Every structure is written in C-alpha cells, then in structure tokens.
Amino acid sequence: MTPDDKSRGTFARYLPIATILLVAGLGAFFLRDYLSFQTLADNREALIAFRDANYILTALVFVLVYVAIVGFSLPGAAIATLTGGFLFGLFPGVLFNAVAATTGATGIFLAAKHGFGDRLAARMDASGGAVKKLKDGIQEDETSYLFIMRLVPAVPFFVANLVPAFVGVGLRKFVLTTFFGILPGGLVYTWVGAGLGEVFARGETPDFGIIFEPQILGPILGLAALACLPIIIKKFRKQKGA
C-alpha cells in the first residue's frame, strides 16, 4: 500500500465521525433556537393540520428528522420525543420515537466503530492490565452493561452510543439493547407529549424533569437494578469459587 492509499484509507475511516462532529457543532450553534418547545408551540396547529391530511407522510418525515437529530447529535431530541407523542399519541408515538432514536444512535455507533472503535478495542486487548480488565468485564456481561447505560438517566445518550463502539460490542446486540433500553424513558416523554394539548391550552411548558420524579425514576432504576443482577451473581460465584 502506497502512502497515498494509506492516507485515503485513513481519511475514509474518520470521515463519518468527523462529519457527525462537524454537523453537531454547527447544529448546536445555528439550530438551538429552532429545535425548541416554543417552535413546537408556535407551529402546533399547522403540524396537526398537515398530519390529518398526510398521516403516513407526516410519520415518515418525523422519523427521518428524528433520526437526523439523534444521528448528528443535534439539539432537540427531547422536543422530538414530545412531538412524537403530540402528533401520534402514546402509541404509535412511542414506537416511532424508539425506532428513530435507535436508528440515529446506530449511525453514531457505526461511525465510531468504523473510525477507531475496532482498532481501539484491539489495542485494549493488547495493552493488558487494568484497561484490558475493564474491557473484558464489560464484554463478559455486555447485555447487562448496555441496558444499565440506557436505563440510568444520568448517562448521556451520546456516551452510551460511543462506549459500546470502543469496547467491540456487536451491531445486533447494540441495536436490541438500545431499542429496549430506551423504551421506559421514551414512554414517559411520549406520554408527556401526548398531553401537550392541555399544556398548550394553559400556556405552560412541559416538565422535562418528570423522569426524575420518584414515582417515575423508581421503576426505571428498578429495571436497572434487574440488569445488574447477572453481574452481581457472576461476581458472587467467582468469589465463592475462589
């Protein structure tokens, strides 16, 4: 391989993740005032009228826009989730939201994995020591760790997309754990979105912190605790065996 071929290969490898980072930066600067609750409130009647006249097209456009928001880490993911509930109700709104968010997250995952994820995972294996132990620990209970990252609200969505790429998680497992892992939180925000009509009528704004209410957060953390069980049981068995 010539130096030029190697340079082109390196450029092609990093281009997807570089594009995502570039668009994310531009979006944060130019779109933050447009992908907002106020924009939804100002255009709610036009959106409902368009949906009533073109339901399938509205659903398709909504999903594509949501995929772009998540895939390029643009501001407004929470607003998009509310919009899904507002336009399509709890169901199929939650399904549209989950499919779109999972598709966008998969785009980031594949870009990171293609760019440096596989190589970073290989270096972790070769490095030994604490770094390799960390990677091996995650891989030993991949499904549990992936579910925990999705269920715990404190873990940023972008981080939960990148870490699996860095430790060599497979695509199928990433997609499945992402889809089912975001459903509980997505269900909450879609439900809030489905009730936006009354919120608009009162001239109020939705409570984005509702997911941290005890009656909401408790069951979600309970699911996270269940995801931890296989990890705890394996560690207990290892200690008992030792």
Rosetta blueprint (number, residue, H / E / L):
1 M L
2 T L
3 P H
4 D H
5 D H
6 K H
7 S H
8 R H
9 G H
10 T H
11 F H
12 A H
13 R H
14 Y H
15 L H
16 P H
17 I H
18 A H
19 T H
20 I H
21 L H
22 L H
23 V H
24 A H
25 G H
26 L H
27 G H
28 A H
29 F H
30 F H
31 L L
32 R L
33 D L
34 Y L
35 L L
36 S L
37 F H
38 Q H
39 T H
40 L H
41 A H
42 D H
43 N L
44 R H
45 E H
46 A H
47 L H
48 I H
49 A H
50 F H
51 R H
52 D H
53 A H
54 N L
55 Y H
56 I H
57 L H
58 T H
59 A H
60 L H
61 V H
62 F H
63 V H
64 L H
65 V H
66 Y H
67 V H
68 A H
69 I H
70 V H
71 G H
72 F L
73 S L
74 L L
75 P L
76 G L
77 A H
78 A H
79 I H
80 A H
81 T H
82 L H
83 T H
84 G H
85 G H
86 F H
87 L H
88 F H
89 G L
90 L H
91 F H
92 P H
93 G H
94 V H
95 L H
96 F H
97 N H
98 A H
99 V H
100 A H
101 A H
102 T H
103 T H
104 G H
105 A H
106 T H
107 G H
108 I H
109 F H
110 L H
111 A H
112 A H
113 K H
114 H H
115 G H
116 F H
117 G H
118 D H
119 R H
120 L H
121 A H
122 A H
123 R H
124 M H
125 D H
126 A H
127 S H
128 G L
129 G H
130 A H
131 V H
132 K H
133 K H
134 L H
135 K H
136 D H
137 G H
138 I H
139 Q H
140 E H
141 D L
142 E H
143 T H
144 S H
145 Y H
146 L H
147 F H
148 I H
149 M H
150 R H
151 L H
152 V L
153 P L
154 A L
155 V L
156 P L
157 F H
158 F H
159 V H
160 A H
161 N H
162 L H
163 V H
164 P H
165 A H
166 F H
167 V L
168 G L
169 V L
170 G L
171 L H
172 R H
173 K H
174 F H
175 V H
176 L H
177 T H
178 T H
179 F H
180 F H
181 G H
182 I H
183 L H
184 P H
185 G H
186 G H
187 L H
188 V H
189 Y H
190 T H
191 W H
192 V H
193 G H
194 A H
195 G L
196 L H
197 G H
198 E H
199 V H
200 F H
201 A H
202 R H
203 G L
204 E L
205 T L
206 P L
207 D L
208 F H
209 G H
210 I H
211 I H
212 F H
213 E L
214 P H
215 Q H
216 I H
217 L H
218 G H
219 P H
220 I H
221 L H
222 G H
223 L H
224 A H
225 A H
226 L H
227 A H
228 C H
229 L H
230 P H
231 I H
232 I H
233 I H
234 K H
235 K H
236 F H
237 R H
238 K H
239 Q H
240 K H
241 G H
242 A L
